[in-house]
Amino acid sequence: MEMHRNPTEPVSQTAMNFFELQDYAYVIFDHLHKITITNFTNMKPLMNFVKLILTNSPMLKLIFIVIDEQVAVDDEVKMLKKLIQYPRTSARAQIIFERP
């Protein structure tokens, strides 16, 4: 599975409010092994999406996250600190961060 965000397009308020974790708590990703997310930022919907994937993917092995080039290193560290604290269904799930 891959997820891409176009950094040149503005994010509407509707999109910001679309993703709420409680709306998808019942979804289980039984066959998800690897996910790649590009242009990642510290936006709440993106962070919640990663939390959902970690929480509901028992077979997950890898989340590969490519940080948006405009994200400062300090913000990258803050994101990583949050992400590694999220609960994981799969004990093997790894989070790998990369800069473009």
Disulfide bonds with the S-S distance in Angstrom:
none
